[in-house]
Amino acid sequence: MNSIFVWIALSLASGIACYAIARKKGKDAALWFIAGVIFNIFALVIITKASKVLEKTKHQKQGGG
């Protein structure tokens, strides 16, 4: 029974962290909160790394090397 409460607490914490990061980056915060609750650490990794990868890809397509 305690493990369920731990899982719920970690899911909510992950959702809140995703919400805060998404809001800071100008993304849809509500959507990222839901993703954080459902996918936990995976969503956190994606929201923190995705924009860097997209910027790098965009830069390479524009001929920036």
Backbone hydrogen bonds, N-H to C=O, Kabsch-Sander energy under -0.5 kcal/mol:
donor,donor_aa,acceptor,acceptor_aa,energy
5,F,1,M,-1.2
6,V,2,N,-2.0
7,W,3,S,-2.4
8,I,4,I,-2.5
9,A,5,F,-2.4
10,L,6,V,-2.6
11,S,7,W,-2.4
12,L,8,I,-2.5
13,A,9,A,-2.3
14,S,10,L,-2.4
15,G,11,S,-2.4
16,I,12,L,-2.5
17,A,13,A,-2.3
18,C,14,S,-2.6
19,Y,15,G,-2.3
20,A,16,I,-2.4
21,I,17,A,-2.4
22,A,18,C,-2.8
23,R,19,Y,-2.5
24,K,20,A,-2.0
25,K,21,I,-1.9
26,G,22,A,-0.6
26,G,23,R,-0.8
27,K,22,A,-3.0
29,A,27,K,-1.1
32,W,28,D,-2.0
33,F,29,A,-2.1
34,I,30,A,-2.0
35,A,31,L,-2.4
36,G,32,W,-2.5
37,V,33,F,-2.2
38,I,34,I,-2.3
39,F,35,A,-3.3
40,N,36,G,-1.4
42,F,39,F,-1.7
43,A,40,N,-0.6
44,L,40,N,-1.5
45,V,41,I,-2.3
46,I,42,F,-2.2
47,I,43,A,-2.7
48,T,44,L,-1.8
49,K,45,V,-2.1
50,A,46,I,-2.9
53,V,49,K,-1.9
54,L,50,A,-2.6
55,E,51,S,-2.4
56,K,52,K,-2.0
57,T,53,V,-2.4
58,K,54,L,-2.6
59,H,55,E,-2.4
60,Q,56,K,-2.0
61,K,57,T,-2.1
62,Q,58,K,-1.4
63,G,60,Q,-1.2
64,G,59,H,-2.4
